[in-house]
Amino acid sequence: MCDFDSSEDISTIENGGCVGTSYTRDGGAEEDVEAAKNNLESHGYHQDLASRWYKD
C-alpha cells in the first residue's frame, strides 16, 4: 500500500482552490477546499492553531 501524498490537498487549501482551475460557478473553489480538508482528515491529518497540517 502506498503512503498517502498530502501535498495536493494542502496546496488546494493554501491556494483557495485547485491550481489551474477556472471556476465557473460560485462556491466551486470553496467546495474543493472543503473536500481537500475532509480528505486529509480521513487520512489521519489534523490542523493546529497556526493552520498547519500534521499527522500524529
Backbone as ProteinMPNN parsed JSONL, in Angstrom:
{"seq_chain_A": "MCDFDSSEDISTIENGGCVGTSYTRDGGAEEDVEAAKNNLESHGYHQDLASRWYKD", "coords_chain_A": {"N_chain_A": [[0.845, -1.183, 0.0], [0.599, 2.185, -0.845], [1.966, 5.176, 0.582], [-0.024, 7.917, 1.693], [-0.187, 10.881, -0.189], [-0.098, 14.036, 0.798], [0.34, 16.51, -0.318], [-1.026, 17.65, -2.553], [-3.634, 18.128, -1.598], [-3.063, 19.905, 0.515], [-1.966, 22.01, -0.937], [-4.233, 22.788, -2.409], [-5.842, 23.779, -0.337], [-4.22, 25.89, 0.664], [-4.126, 27.554, -1.562], [-6.697, 28.271, -1.958], [-8.324, 26.82, -3.629], [-8.21, 24.552, -6.458], [-5.182, 24.612, -8.219], [-4.82, 26.161, -11.349], [-7.41, 25.8, -12.099], [-10.32, 27.046, -13.507], [-12.936, 28.411, -12.098], [-16.337, 28.247, -12.731], [-18.662, 28.68, -11.427], [-20.206, 30.062, -8.524], [-18.893, 29.274, -5.358], [-17.539, 26.965, -6.066], [-14.715, 26.779, -5.7], [-14.592, 26.867, -2.913], [-15.86, 24.486, -2.28], [-14.0, 22.631, -3.266], [-11.858, 23.162, -1.545], [-12.978, 22.423, 0.918], [-13.414, 19.702, 0.402], [-10.757, 18.87, 0.15], [-9.832, 19.315, 2.766], [-11.458, 17.47, 4.15], [-10.512, 15.103, 3.0], [-7.844, 15.049, 3.899], [-8.301, 14.839, 6.675], [-9.577, 12.364, 6.755], [-7.454, 10.735, 6.309], [-6.069, 10.827, 8.636], [-4.893, 13.263, 9.311], [-4.438, 16.383, 11.043], [-5.261, 19.753, 11.957], [-3.37, 22.392, 13.299], [-3.37, 25.18, 15.644], [-2.123, 27.186, 14.24], [-2.876, 26.76, 11.696], [-1.47, 24.778, 10.357], [-0.974, 21.61, 8.83], [-0.74, 18.348, 10.146], [0.292, 14.992, 10.953], [-0.384, 12.58, 13.371]], "CA_chain_A": [[0.0, 0.0, 0.0], [1.379, 3.415, -0.947], [1.675, 6.233, 1.552], [-0.876, 8.997, 1.212], [0.524, 12.116, -0.52], [-0.958, 15.135, 1.241], [0.773, 17.784, -0.902], [-2.045, 18.235, -3.437], [-4.714, 18.651, -0.762], [-2.559, 21.083, 1.228], [-1.858, 23.067, -1.944], [-5.597, 23.249, -2.694], [-6.275, 24.583, 0.801], [-3.418, 27.111, 0.72], [-4.405, 28.399, -2.721], [-8.119, 28.592, -2.015], [-8.914, 26.061, -4.73], [-7.244, 23.808, -7.264], [-4.349, 25.445, -9.085], [-5.087, 25.992, -12.762], [-8.832, 25.584, -12.333], [-11.133, 28.242, -13.701], [-14.245, 28.096, -11.545], [-17.397, 28.929, -13.473], [-19.836, 28.924, -10.589], [-19.91, 30.482, -7.164], [-18.773, 28.207, -4.38], [-16.765, 25.826, -6.562], [-13.411, 26.732, -5.035], [-14.807, 26.538, -1.507], [-16.174, 23.054, -2.232], [-12.735, 21.91, -3.445], [-11.09, 23.329, -0.302], [-13.628, 21.587, 1.934], [-13.138, 18.309, 0.048], [-9.349, 18.621, 0.474], [-9.759, 19.2, 4.236], [-12.067, 16.195, 4.52], [-9.616, 14.04, 2.564], [-6.728, 15.0, 4.843], [-8.792, 14.33, 7.953], [-9.866, 10.936, 6.618], [-6.161, 10.04, 6.324], [-5.447, 10.982, 9.942], [-4.238, 14.56, 9.483], [-5.109, 17.352, 11.896], [-4.795, 21.12, 11.761], [-3.072, 23.031, 14.563], [-3.896, 26.547, 15.78], [-1.472, 28.033, 13.238], [-3.388, 26.273, 10.405], [-0.55, 23.825, 9.719], [-1.493, 20.244, 8.85], [0.212, 17.36, 10.649], [-0.242, 13.659, 11.219], [0.159, 12.031, 14.629]], "C_chain_A": [[0.887, 1.242, 0.0], [0.989, 4.388, 0.159], [0.833, 7.313, 0.896], [-0.034, 10.242, 0.971], [-0.413, 13.29, -0.238], [-0.697, 16.439, 0.508], [-0.291, 18.432, -1.791], [-3.198, 18.837, -2.629], [-4.274, 19.907, -0.015], [-2.426, 22.254, 0.268], [-3.229, 23.65, -2.277], [-6.097, 24.162, -1.584], [-5.539, 25.923, 0.823], [-3.754, 28.08, -0.403], [-5.879, 28.771, -2.857], [-8.847, 27.925, -3.154], [-7.826, 25.343, -5.495], [-6.495, 24.741, -8.202], [-4.668, 25.133, -10.538], [-6.541, 25.746, -13.098], [-9.541, 26.918, -12.463], [-12.547, 27.893, -13.256], [-15.322, 28.929, -12.228], [-18.645, 29.182, -12.648], [-19.377, 29.308, -9.185], [-19.851, 29.27, -6.239], [-17.94, 27.021, -4.821], [-15.427, 25.68, -5.862], [-13.567, 26.33, -3.575], [-15.125, 25.052, -1.337], [-14.905, 22.217, -2.377], [-11.878, 22.0, -2.185], [-11.673, 22.44, 0.786], [-13.37, 20.106, 1.666], [-11.689, 17.941, 0.38], [-9.167, 18.471, 1.983], [-10.314, 17.86, 4.693], [-11.168, 15.018, 4.151], [-8.422, 13.917, 3.513], [-7.164, 14.392, 6.174], [-9.084, 12.835, 7.889], [-8.589, 10.092, 6.604], [-5.391, 10.305, 7.614], [-4.715, 12.285, 10.175], [-5.106, 15.477, 10.334], [-4.513, 18.722, 11.638], [-4.541, 21.742, 13.133], [-3.588, 24.472, 14.567], [-3.283, 27.52, 14.772], [-1.843, 27.607, 11.817], [-2.415, 25.38, 9.648], [-1.14, 22.423, 9.867], [-0.388, 19.301, 9.317], [-0.501, 16.039, 10.867], [0.422, 13.142, 12.477], [1.094, 10.883, 14.38]], "O_chain_A": [[1.834, 1.322, 0.782], [-0.156, 4.42, 0.609], [0.962, 7.586, -0.298], [0.756, 10.625, 1.834], [-1.394, 13.503, -0.95], [-1.447, 17.397, 0.694], [-0.435, 19.654, -1.775], [-3.678, 19.927, -2.941], [-5.036, 20.87, 0.077], [-2.745, 23.385, 0.634], [-3.372, 24.866, -2.413], [-6.705, 25.197, -1.854], [-6.163, 26.972, 0.983], [-3.677, 29.295, -0.22], [-6.257, 29.505, -3.77], [-9.885, 28.414, -3.6], [-6.642, 25.513, -5.204], [-7.1, 25.56, -8.893], [-4.775, 23.966, -10.916], [-6.878, 25.507, -14.258], [-9.378, 27.807, -11.628], [-13.266, 27.171, -13.947], [-15.231, 30.155, -12.295], [-19.582, 29.828, -13.118], [-18.3, 28.92, -8.734], [-20.67, 28.356, -6.34], [-17.661, 26.14, -4.008], [-15.046, 24.577, -5.471], [-12.773, 25.546, -3.054], [-14.704, 24.433, -0.359], [-14.748, 21.207, -1.692], [-11.241, 21.02, -1.798], [-10.928, 21.772, 1.503], [-13.133, 19.338, 2.599], [-11.42, 16.83, 0.837], [-8.427, 17.595, 2.431], [-9.71, 17.188, 5.529], [-11.074, 14.046, 4.901], [-8.034, 12.81, 3.886], [-6.476, 13.535, 6.73], [-8.861, 12.118, 8.864], [-8.63, 8.887, 6.853], [-4.192, 10.038, 7.684], [-3.979, 12.404, 11.154], [-6.332, 15.369, 10.348], [-3.386, 18.836, 11.155], [-5.38, 21.641, 14.028], [-4.18, 24.921, 13.585], [-3.868, 28.565, 14.486], [-1.212, 28.033, 10.85], [-2.522, 25.239, 8.43], [-1.729, 22.091, 10.896], [0.769, 19.448, 8.921], [-1.728, 15.977, 10.953], [1.638, 13.249, 12.639], [1.635, 10.311, 15.326]]}, "name": "protein", "num_of_chains": 1, "seq": "MCDFDSSEDISTIENGGCVGTSYTRDGGAEEDVEAAKNNLESHGYHQDLASRWYKD"}
